[in-house]
Amino acid sequence: MHRACAHNKEVGAIATQEPRLNEEITAREVRLIGYDGEQMGIYPIDSAQQIADDEGLDLVEIAPNSDPPVCRIMDYGKFKYDQAIKAKQAKKNQSKIETKEMKFRPKIDVGDYTTKKKHILRFLDAGSKVKITIMFRGREMAHPEQGLSILERLADDLKDVAVIEAQPKMEGRNMHMMIAPLAGAGKKKAPAKDTTPEVNEETPAAEDIAEVEEETTVAKAMKAAEAKAEAGEAEVDEAEANEAEAAAEETADAEEMEGEEDA
């Protein structure tokens, strides 16, 4: 069984090539490193192997060219498994760079050249490399300088966003050139939007608005008071009118009674 404390220790790096294990080690004596990284000193190979066996671990030769060779006690199977997991994770996280291809003819016209250049710019902007291929046919093979002229023109047009990774090279009937996006030549970020509120000179300030509202409130109160006063005066006039009407009725009744008595 492994020692309890051994499981909490990190296994160190070993030789890049597949190392020799246990009985494969041919040295007579080795400098031994414990599972926890402790420098244990120089041991005969048999004693070092016995210590590893007692702990249920492997004796791994990590520095065969040293004098004496350096061996470490470790769980080699677990170490290999952990390394495989780390390598798989690193490969998964690694950004994949695609390679696109754009083909030209030696006698390409201006319109086609412009269209293909736009496609190349789009590929570069997406972070892809682009393989430029000039295809020759028949008698065109006698004039490779025409294809080279197109590649040189393209390289000059794209010098601000791309770098030549592989110089023009003739392969059979085709001429190739590889370009890659220039570092930091991607799309520029839009400038940050100014969040400062605009000041409109025609827009009244908050103090002015409050003052206007206060004046409006006062005006409304004054109008309400005037309306109330007018209503009160109207009530008084109505009362006086009622009193006058009642007095007139009493006078008329009195005159009528006097007329009856005279009769």
C-alpha positions as CSV (number, residue, x, y, z in Angstrom):
1,M,0.0,0.0,0.0
2,H,1.1,3.6,-0.6
3,R,2.0,5.7,2.3
4,A,-0.8,8.0,3.4
5,C,1.2,11.1,3.0
6,A,2.4,10.1,-0.4
7,H,-1.0,10.7,-2.1
8,N,-0.8,14.5,-1.2
9,K,2.5,15.0,-3.0
10,E,2.9,16.1,-6.6
11,V,4.8,13.8,-8.9
12,G,7.8,15.6,-10.4
13,A,8.8,15.7,-14.1
14,I,10.7,12.8,-15.5
15,A,12.8,12.3,-18.7
16,T,11.0,13.2,-22.0
17,Q,11.8,9.7,-23.4
18,E,10.3,6.6,-21.9
19,P,12.5,5.9,-18.8
20,R,13.7,2.6,-17.5
21,L,11.7,1.2,-14.7
22,N,12.5,-1.2,-11.8
23,E,14.4,-4.2,-13.1
24,E,15.2,-2.4,-16.4
25,I,17.6,-0.2,-14.5
26,T,21.2,-1.5,-15.0
27,A,23.2,0.9,-12.8
28,R,24.9,-0.7,-9.7
29,E,24.0,2.3,-7.4
30,V,21.6,5.2,-7.8
31,R,20.9,8.6,-6.2
32,L,17.4,8.1,-4.7
33,I,14.6,10.6,-4.5
34,G,11.6,9.6,-2.3
35,Y,8.0,9.8,-3.4
36,D,7.6,13.1,-1.5
37,G,10.7,14.6,-3.1
38,E,13.0,13.9,-0.3
39,Q,16.7,13.5,-1.2
40,M,17.5,10.1,0.3
41,G,21.1,9.7,-0.8
42,I,23.0,7.0,-2.7
43,Y,21.8,3.5,-2.5
44,P,22.7,0.2,-4.2
45,I,20.2,-0.6,-6.9
46,D,18.9,-3.6,-4.9
47,S,18.2,-1.5,-1.8
48,A,16.6,1.2,-3.8
49,Q,14.3,-1.3,-5.6
50,Q,13.4,-2.9,-2.2
51,I,12.4,0.5,-0.8
52,A,10.1,1.1,-3.8
53,D,8.6,-2.4,-3.6
54,D,7.9,-1.9,0.2
55,E,5.9,1.2,-0.7
56,G,4.1,-0.5,-3.5
57,L,5.6,2.0,-6.0
58,D,7.9,2.0,-9.0
59,L,11.6,2.9,-9.2
60,V,12.0,5.2,-12.2
61,E,15.3,6.3,-13.7
62,I,14.8,10.0,-14.4
63,A,18.4,11.1,-15.0
64,P,20.3,8.2,-16.6
65,N,23.4,10.3,-17.6
66,S,24.1,11.5,-14.1
67,D,26.9,9.8,-12.0
68,P,25.4,8.0,-10.3
69,P,22.0,7.9,-12.2
70,V,19.1,9.5,-10.4
71,C,16.0,7.4,-9.7
72,R,12.7,8.4,-8.1
73,I,10.1,6.4,-6.3
74,M,6.7,7.1,-7.9
75,D,3.4,5.6,-9.1
76,Y,4.5,5.5,-12.8
77,G,1.1,4.4,-14.0
78,K,-0.7,7.2,-12.3
79,F,1.9,9.7,-13.6
80,K,1.4,8.6,-17.2
81,Y,-2.4,8.8,-16.8
82,D,-2.1,12.4,-15.4
83,Q,0.2,13.4,-18.2
84,A,-2.2,12.1,-20.8
85,I,-5.1,14.0,-19.3
86,K,-3.1,17.2,-19.2
87,A,-2.0,16.8,-22.8
88,K,-5.6,16.1,-23.9
89,Q,-6.8,19.2,-22.1
90,A,-4.1,21.4,-23.5
91,K,-4.9,20.2,-27.1
92,K,-8.6,20.9,-26.4
93,N,-7.9,24.4,-25.3
94,Q,-5.4,25.1,-28.1
95,S,-6.8,27.6,-30.6
96,K,-7.0,25.9,-34.0
97,I,-5.7,28.0,-36.9
98,E,-7.4,27.2,-40.2
99,T,-5.7,27.5,-43.6
100,K,-7.8,28.8,-46.5
101,E,-6.8,28.8,-50.2
102,M,-7.5,31.3,-52.9
103,K,-6.7,30.5,-56.5
104,F,-5.7,33.0,-59.2
105,R,-5.0,32.8,-63.0
106,P,-2.0,34.6,-64.5
107,K,-4.3,36.7,-66.7
108,I,-6.9,37.6,-64.1
109,D,-8.9,40.8,-64.7
110,V,-9.2,43.7,-62.3
111,G,-12.7,42.8,-61.2
112,D,-11.9,39.2,-60.3
113,Y,-8.7,40.3,-58.6
114,T,-10.6,42.8,-56.4
115,T,-13.2,40.2,-55.4
116,K,-10.7,37.6,-54.5
117,K,-8.7,40.1,-52.5
118,K,-11.8,40.9,-50.5
119,H,-12.2,37.2,-49.7
120,I,-8.6,37.0,-48.6
121,L,-9.1,40.0,-46.3
122,R,-12.1,38.3,-44.7
123,F,-10.1,35.1,-44.1
124,L,-7.2,37.1,-42.5
125,D,-9.6,39.1,-40.4
126,A,-11.0,35.8,-39.0
127,G,-7.5,34.8,-38.0
128,S,-6.9,32.2,-40.8
129,K,-3.8,31.7,-42.9
130,V,-4.3,31.9,-46.6
131,K,-2.5,29.9,-49.3
132,I,-2.4,31.8,-52.6
133,T,-2.2,29.6,-55.7
134,I,-1.5,30.8,-59.2
135,M,-2.6,28.1,-61.7
136,F,-0.8,27.9,-65.0
137,R,-2.1,26.2,-68.1
138,G,-0.5,25.3,-71.4
139,R,1.7,28.0,-72.8
140,E,1.3,30.1,-69.6
141,M,4.0,27.8,-68.1
142,A,6.5,29.7,-70.2
143,H,5.8,32.9,-68.4
144,P,5.9,32.3,-64.6
145,E,6.8,36.0,-64.1
146,Q,3.1,36.8,-64.7
147,G,2.1,34.7,-61.7
148,L,4.9,36.1,-59.6
149,S,3.8,39.6,-60.5
150,I,0.3,38.9,-59.1
151,L,1.7,37.5,-55.9
152,E,4.0,40.5,-55.4
153,R,1.0,42.9,-56.1
154,L,-1.1,41.0,-53.6
155,A,1.6,41.1,-51.0
156,D,1.9,44.8,-51.4
157,D,-1.8,45.4,-51.2
158,L,-2.0,43.3,-47.9
159,K,1.2,44.5,-46.3
160,D,-0.8,46.3,-43.5
161,V,-2.8,43.2,-42.4
162,A,-0.7,40.2,-43.4
163,V,2.8,38.8,-43.4
164,I,4.4,36.4,-46.0
165,E,5.0,33.2,-44.1
166,A,6.2,31.2,-47.2
167,Q,7.8,32.9,-50.2
168,P,6.4,32.2,-53.7
169,K,7.4,28.8,-54.9
170,M,6.8,26.9,-58.1
171,E,5.4,23.3,-57.6
172,G,4.5,21.6,-60.9
173,R,2.0,23.8,-62.8
174,N,1.1,25.9,-59.7
175,M,2.9,28.7,-57.9
176,H,2.2,29.0,-54.1
177,M,2.6,31.7,-51.5
178,M,1.5,31.4,-47.8
179,I,0.4,34.5,-45.9
180,A,-0.7,34.9,-42.3
181,P,-2.6,37.6,-40.4
182,L,-0.4,40.3,-38.9
183,A,-0.4,40.4,-35.1
184,G,-2.8,43.1,-33.9
185,A,-4.2,43.8,-37.4
186,G,-7.7,42.5,-36.7
187,K,-10.8,44.6,-36.5
188,K,-10.3,47.8,-34.5
189,K,-12.6,48.2,-31.6
190,A,-15.2,50.9,-31.9
191,P,-14.5,53.9,-29.7
192,A,-16.2,54.0,-26.4
193,K,-19.5,55.8,-26.4
194,D,-19.5,59.1,-24.6
195,T,-22.0,58.7,-21.8
196,T,-21.8,62.4,-20.7
197,P,-25.2,63.9,-21.0
198,E,-25.5,66.6,-23.6
199,V,-26.3,70.1,-22.3
200,N,-29.1,71.8,-24.2
201,E,-29.0,75.5,-23.8
202,E,-32.8,75.7,-24.6
203,T,-33.7,73.2,-21.9
204,P,-34.5,75.0,-18.6
205,A,-32.5,74.2,-15.5
206,A,-34.1,72.3,-12.6
207,E,-34.1,75.5,-10.5
208,D,-36.0,77.4,-13.2
209,I,-38.5,74.6,-13.5
210,A,-39.1,74.6,-9.7
211,E,-39.6,78.3,-9.7
212,V,-42.1,78.2,-12.5
213,E,-44.0,75.4,-10.8
214,E,-44.1,77.4,-7.6
215,E,-45.4,80.5,-9.4
216,T,-48.1,78.3,-11.1
217,T,-49.1,76.9,-7.7
218,V,-49.4,80.4,-6.3
219,A,-51.5,81.6,-9.2
220,K,-53.8,78.6,-8.9
221,A,-54.3,79.4,-5.2
222,M,-55.1,83.0,-5.9
223,K,-57.6,82.1,-8.6
224,A,-59.2,79.6,-6.2
225,A,-59.5,82.4,-3.6
226,E,-61.0,84.8,-6.0
227,A,-63.5,82.2,-7.2
228,K,-64.4,81.5,-3.6
229,A,-64.9,85.2,-2.9
230,E,-67.1,85.7,-5.9
231,A,-69.1,82.7,-4.9
232,G,-69.6,84.2,-1.4
233,E,-70.7,87.6,-2.9
234,A,-73.1,85.8,-5.1
235,E,-74.6,84.0,-2.1
236,V,-75.0,87.4,-0.3
237,D,-76.7,89.0,-3.3
238,E,-79.1,86.1,-3.6
239,A,-79.9,86.4,0.1
240,E,-80.6,90.1,-0.2
241,A,-82.8,89.5,-3.2
242,N,-84.8,86.9,-1.3
243,E,-85.3,89.3,1.5
244,A,-86.4,92.1,-0.8
245,E,-88.8,89.7,-2.6
246,A,-90.3,88.6,0.8
247,A,-90.7,92.3,1.9
248,A,-92.5,93.1,-1.4
249,E,-94.8,90.2,-0.9
250,E,-95.6,91.3,2.6
251,T,-96.4,94.9,1.4
252,A,-98.6,93.6,-1.3
253,D,-100.6,91.4,1.2
254,A,-101.0,94.4,3.5
255,E,-102.4,96.6,0.7
256,E,-104.8,93.9,-0.3
257,M,-106.1,93.5,3.2
258,E,-106.6,97.3,3.5
259,G,-108.5,97.3,0.3
260,E,-110.9,94.6,1.5
261,E,-111.5,96.5,4.8
262,D,-112.4,99.7,2.9
263,A,-114.8,97.8,0.8
